[in-house]
């Protein structure tokens, strides 16, 4: 049985958003991320908050993808669901 997304978010103590329309995407960071990486890893940078990049994910258990993203962006990551 697949985990309920809301329960996963609560388990990982992640904020959740019904809609991502409130975020303006990071134009200067967009070119650093290959489309295939974003698609396969289910990670989407949303905005910059201080020294952190806010990233939406549909899979909070994808720790390897998050680690790669930190290295690619050379930035701290704040994950939202």
Buried (B, 14 or more C-beta within 10 A) or exposed (E): EEEEEEEBBEEEEBEEBEEEEEBEEBEEBEEEBEEEBBEEBEBBBBBBEEEEBBBBBEBBEBEEBBEBBBEBBEBEBBBBB
